[in-house]
Amino acid sequence: MPPTLLVLVSIASVQFGAAFAKTLFDELGAGGTVFVRTLVAAIVLVLIWRPRLAGHDRRDLRLALVFGLVLAAMNFCFYSSIERIPLGIAVTFEFVGPLGVAVFGSRRPLDLLWVVLAATGILLLSDLGAGGLDRLGVALALFAGVLWAAYILLSARMGRAFPGGAGLALAMVVATIPLAPVGIADGGSQLLVPEILLAGAAVGLLGSAIPYALELEALRTMPVGVFGVLMSLEPAVAAFAGFLVLDEGLVTREVVAIGLVVAASAGAARGAPVAPRDG
């Protein structure tokens, strides 16, 4: 399969996985859903990569611990956000993270244009403070974006410290630990219902295991800049998934705002040194 198609399938898997995850909130809550998703992803990734602690010093293990905690907080904030605001809007706000990484430290004058475009889109999406969106949901999405930026920077270091996907597998295991008490409190006895667990397992596969495998394969032959441009389509795909699965419509202003952020992210990603993928 061509690498471009691999990335597009990965994007669809992530965003439709998030949309289907939101359908579980009535039974499991945001905390329960993200816990099941992370647990399933951890199990699958460990079975695939079989990470080993032997041969790694304390610095590597400390890095894996921090990486896992960032992963847990990022996903919890994002799921808590989409509990309050539409999926496409939440992903657009979250994209300030990878966009910031792409333009940080850049001296290209053109990057100023991407910053202006993104800022305009964010302002439009915020309705200039008119209060049309849940403020906590917006704040959670923006904080998830900050954590996404940290995740991108840490993932580059993890890639040097651990082979293949072993680092992510180990971090995913770490991430399940702080999410467990929140997830159990939110999900309660519903976590023992086989049908709900099966649905949560599907979300875990769609949201983490499948896209990560596809992207890892695509990046073997695809330049990081091209990968970043394709990944910039995520807000648009998220809006589409939210419309199809959750019946979350968008007004014209919101569509234009998402388009501006997508354009800014694509432009900035062309010169980005690292791949903008979340967990």
Sequence and secondary structure as in RCSB ss.txt:
>XXXX:A:sequence
MPPTLLVLVSIASVQFGAAFAKTLFDELGAGGTVFVRTLVAAIVLVLIWRPRLAGHDRRDLRLALVFGLVLAAMN
FCFYSSIERIPLGIAVTFEFVGPLGVAVFGSRRPLDLLWVVLAATGILLLSDLGAGGLDRLGVALALFAGVLWAA
YILLSARMGRAFPGGAGLALAMVVATIPLAPVGIADGGSQLLVPEILLAGAAVGLLGSAIPYALELEALRTMPVG
VFGVLMSLEPAVAAFAGFLVLDEGLVTREVVAIGLVVAASAGAARGAPVAPRDG
>XXXX:A:secstr
  HHHHHHHHHHHHHHHHHHHHTTHHHHHHHHHHHHHHHHHHHHHHHHH    TT  HHHHHHHHHHHHHHHHHH
HHHHHHHTTS HHHHHHHHTHHHHHHHHTT   THHHHHHHHHHHHHHHHTGGGTS S HHHHHHHHHHHHHHHH
HHHHHHHHHHHSSTTHHHHHHHHHHHHHHHHHHHHHHGGGGG HHHHHHHHHHHIIIIIHHHHHHHHHTTTS HH
HHHHHHTTHHHHHHHHHHHHH     HHHHHHHHHHHHHHHHHHTT SS     
